[in-house]
Amino acid sequence: MALTTRRRALTTLGAALAGTLALPATQASAGEQRRGPRPLWHAHAHNDYEHPRPLLDALDHRFGSVEADIFLVGDQLLVAHDPGDLAPSRTLESLYLAPLAARVRAQGGSVYRGYRKPLQLLIDIKTEGSSTYRELDRHLSRYRHLFTTHAHGRVHPGPVTAVVSGDRAARIPMEAQAVRHAFYDGRLTDFGGSATASLIPLISDNWTLNFTWQGTGAFPDTERAKLRGIVAQAHARGQQVRFWATTDTPGPARDGLWTELLAAGVDYLNTDDLAGAETFLDTHRTR
């Protein structure tokens, strides 16, 4: 994707949400000494909390986005994939909010030292959306200086951008807020609607419901054109794109699919394989 197009696509979210340019190879080692290792902005840690060290493992692998599923239990937001896995000690605050705040303080105001682009924290609501979001908003407000904020029609970038996914009822209270510390994860059905990137900065959808190709053999021309059209339409509105349910088994099929996603300008590769994605993206550096 042309740099001017990329800049134009992300204008709505502010310069701090724009992609970081790669340093020339001859300058990378010196730059990394000053800035730290280059983050992998394309890497999204699906179900991040299932790794041995939630958040920390993904950050060690330089991921640009992590995902936490939450359940509202009383006034607590517990992190788990299924209700049977809930534990009082595994809260959104203890696993994500407090560690991120501590890291940002230690790293001079950013999640990755020297890189101002925010980390994306995708929060997937598993209980009723409206009530869960209201409690989530109270939690995020306690860390207001950590998060990108939408206030009275303007976006103010912070070290972390929270994007709310899951139960769609969360959108109702979000849209009513003059000030909020989170954004909404849209679907392809949200294309053409009135909501802008200041509410919906991310479009996510199920790959298998939109495409038949799983990385084996040639990518059908019609599906490649469809994918690139989706990305172009989203980027023109200042939105990013992610697909879930893409093949995640290491091998040629996954490499082929990820290569096509990057070539089309898809913003996040959805994966449970932290080390595998890190190796792939280090080999296929694009931006």
C-alpha positions in Angstrom: 0.0 0.0 0.0 1.3 3.5 -0.8 2.4 5.5 2.1 0.2 8.5 1.3 -2.8 6.1 1.2 -1.9 4.7 4.5 -1.5 8.1 6.1 -4.8 9.3 4.7 -6.6 6.2 5.9 -5.5 6.7 9.5 -5.9 10.5 9.7 -9.1 10.2 11.8 -7.3 8.5 14.7 -4.4 10.9 14.8 -0.8 10.7 13.9 0.0 8.5 16.9 -2.2 5.7 15.4 -0.4 5.7 12.1 2.0 2.9 11.2 5.7 3.2 12.1 8.1 3.3 9.3 10.8 0.6 9.2 14.4 1.8 9.7 16.8 0.9 6.9 18.7 -2.3 7.6 22.0 -0.4 8.2 20.4 1.8 10.8 18.2 -0.8 12.6 20.6 -2.0 15.2 21.5 1.6 16.3 17.8 2.6 16.3 16.9 -0.5 18.4 19.4 0.5 21.0 17.7 3.8 21.4 14.1 2.7 20.9 14.0 -1.0 21.7 13.1 -3.8 19.3 10.7 -3.0 16.5 7.1 -3.9 17.4 5.2 -6.2 15.1 2.1 -4.0 14.6 0.4 -6.6 12.4 0.4 -9.3 15.1 -2.8 -9.8 17.0 -2.7 -12.2 20.0 -6.0 -14.0 19.8 -7.2 -15.3 23.2 -4.0 -13.8 24.7 -5.0 -14.7 28.2 -4.6 -18.5 27.5 -0.8 -18.1 27.2 1.3 -18.9 30.3 1.8 -15.2 31.0 -1.1 -13.2 29.7 -0.1 -9.9 28.0 3.6 -10.3 28.9 4.2 -13.2 26.5 2.7 -11.2 23.7 4.7 -8.1 24.5 7.9 -10.2 24.7 7.1 -11.3 21.1 6.5 -7.6 20.2 2.8 -8.0 19.3 0.8 -4.9 18.4 -2.5 -6.1 19.6 -3.8 -8.4 22.3 -7.2 -9.8 23.0 -9.0 -10.4 26.3 -12.4 -12.0 26.8 -14.4 -10.6 29.8 -17.3 -11.7 31.9 -19.2 -9.4 34.2 -19.4 -11.1 37.6 -20.8 -8.7 40.3 -18.7 -5.6 39.8 -15.6 -7.5 38.6 -14.5 -8.1 35.0 -13.1 -11.6 34.9 -11.0 -12.9 32.0 -11.6 -16.3 30.5 -12.8 -18.1 27.4 -15.7 -20.0 29.0 -17.7 -19.5 32.2 -16.2 -22.7 33.6 -12.8 -21.1 33.5 -13.6 -18.1 35.6 -11.4 -17.4 38.6 -11.6 -14.4 40.9 -7.9 -13.6 40.7 -8.0 -13.4 36.9 -9.4 -9.9 36.4 -9.0 -7.5 33.5 -7.4 -5.1 35.9 -4.8 -7.6 37.3 -3.9 -9.2 34.0 -4.0 -6.2 31.6 -4.8 -2.7 33.0 -2.4 -2.6 35.9 0.5 -4.2 34.1 0.0 -1.9 31.1 0.0 1.1 33.3 3.2 0.0 35.0 4.9 -0.7 31.7 4.0 2.6 30.2 5.4 4.4 33.3 8.6 2.4 33.0 8.9 2.8 29.3 8.7 6.6 29.2 5.0 6.9 28.2 4.6 4.2 25.6 4.1 0.4 25.6 7.2 0.0 23.4 10.0 2.3 24.2 10.5 5.0 21.6 7.4 4.0 19.6 4.4 6.3 20.0 1.8 4.1 18.1 -0.7 2.7 20.6 -1.0 -1.0 21.5 -4.4 -2.2 20.7 -6.3 -4.0 23.5 -9.3 -5.8 22.0 -11.8 -6.5 24.8 -14.3 -9.2 23.8 -17.5 -8.9 25.9 -19.0 -12.3 26.7 -21.8 -11.2 29.0 -24.7 -8.8 28.2 -23.1 -6.0 26.3 -24.7 -2.9 27.7 -24.2 -3.6 31.4 -20.8 -5.1 30.9 -19.6 -2.1 28.9 -20.8 0.3 31.6 -18.6 -1.5 34.1 -15.8 -1.7 31.6 -16.0 2.1 31.2 -15.7 2.5 35.0 -12.6 0.4 34.9 -11.0 2.2 32.0 -11.8 5.6 33.5 -9.6 4.7 36.5 -6.7 4.4 33.9 -7.9 7.3 31.7 -4.4 8.5 31.0 -3.4 5.1 29.6 -6.1 5.0 26.9 -6.8 6.7 23.6 -9.9 8.8 24.4 -12.8 10.2 22.3 -13.9 13.5 23.9 -16.5 15.8 22.5 -15.9 14.8 18.9 -12.1 14.6 19.0 -9.7 11.6 19.4 -6.8 12.0 21.8 -4.3 9.2 21.3 -2.9 7.4 24.3 -0.4 4.5 24.8 -3.2 1.9 24.5 -6.3 1.9 22.4 -9.1 -0.2 23.8 -11.5 -1.6 21.2 -14.7 -3.4 22.4 -15.8 -6.5 20.6 -18.3 -9.3 21.4 -21.9 -8.6 22.5 -23.2 -6.0 20.1 -25.4 -4.3 22.7 -22.3 -2.5 24.0 -22.5 -0.1 21.1 -25.7 1.6 22.4 -24.1 3.1 25.6 -20.9 3.8 23.8 -22.5 6.0 21.1 -24.3 8.0 23.8 -21.1 9.0 25.6 -19.6 12.5 25.1 -16.3 11.1 26.6 -15.2 7.5 26.3 -12.0 5.6 26.6 -12.8 2.8 24.2 -13.9 2.2 20.6 -16.0 -0.3 18.8 -15.1 -3.3 16.8 -17.2 -3.3 13.7 -18.2 -5.9 11.2 -18.4 -5.9 7.4 -22.1 -5.2 7.8 -21.1 -1.8 9.3 -19.7 -0.7 5.9 -21.6 2.2 4.5 -23.1 3.2 7.8 -23.0 6.6 9.4 -20.4 5.7 12.1 -16.9 6.9 11.4 -13.5 5.7 12.5 -13.9 7.8 15.6 -16.3 5.2 16.9 -15.4 2.1 14.7 -11.6 2.2 14.0 -11.5 -1.6 13.4 -13.5 -3.9 11.1 -13.3 -7.6 12.1 -15.0 -10.5 10.6 -15.0 -14.3 10.2 -12.8 -15.3 7.3 -14.6 -18.6 6.6 -18.0 -16.8 6.2 -16.5 -14.5 3.5 -13.9 -16.6 1.7 -13.4 -20.2 0.7 -9.6 -20.2 0.3 -7.6 -21.5 3.2 -4.1 -21.0 1.9 -3.7 -24.2 -0.2 -3.3 -23.8 -4.0 -4.0 -20.6 -5.8 -5.9 -17.8 -4.3 -9.0 -17.3 -6.5 -8.8 -14.1 -8.4 -12.4 -13.2 -7.4 -11.6 -13.7 -3.7 -8.4 -11.7 -4.0 -10.2 -8.8 -5.6 -12.9 -9.0 -2.9 -10.3 -9.0 -0.1 -8.5 -6.0 -1.5 -11.8 -4.2 -2.1 -12.7 -4.7 1.6 -9.4 -3.3 2.8 -9.4 -0.4 0.4 -12.9 0.6 1.5 -12.0 0.3 5.2 -8.8 2.2 4.8 -10.5 5.0 2.9 -12.7 5.5 6.0 -9.7 5.4 8.3 -10.5 1.9 9.6 -8.3 -1.1 10.1 -9.1 -4.7 9.1 -8.8 -8.0 10.9 -10.2 -11.5 10.1 -10.6 -14.3 12.7 -11.0 -18.0 11.9 -8.0 -17.9 9.5 -6.0 -21.1 9.5 -3.4 -21.1 12.3 -1.6 -24.4 11.9 2.0 -23.8 11.1 2.9 -24.7 7.5 2.7 -23.6 3.9 -1.1 -23.0 4.0 -0.8 -20.5 6.8 2.2 -18.9 5.3 0.3 -18.5 2.0 -2.7 -17.1 3.6 -0.8 -14.6 5.8 1.2 -13.5 2.7 -1.9 -12.7 0.9 -3.4 -10.9 3.9 -0.3 -8.7 4.2 -0.2 -8.1 0.4 -3.8 -6.9 0.5 -3.0 -4.5 3.4 -4.9 -6.4 6.2 -3.8 -4.8 9.4 -3.7 -7.7 11.8 -2.8 -11.4 11.5 -5.0 -13.2 14.0 -3.0 -16.0 15.8 -2.5 -18.1 18.9 1.1 -18.9 17.8 3.1 -16.0 19.2 6.5 -17.4 18.2 5.3 -18.4 14.8 3.9 -15.1 13.9 7.0 -13.3 15.2 9.2 -15.4 12.9 6.9 -14.9 9.9 6.6 -11.2 10.3 10.3 -10.7 10.9 10.8 -12.5 7.5 8.0 -10.5 5.8 8.6 -7.0 7.0 6.3 -4.6 5.2 5.8 -1.5 7.4 
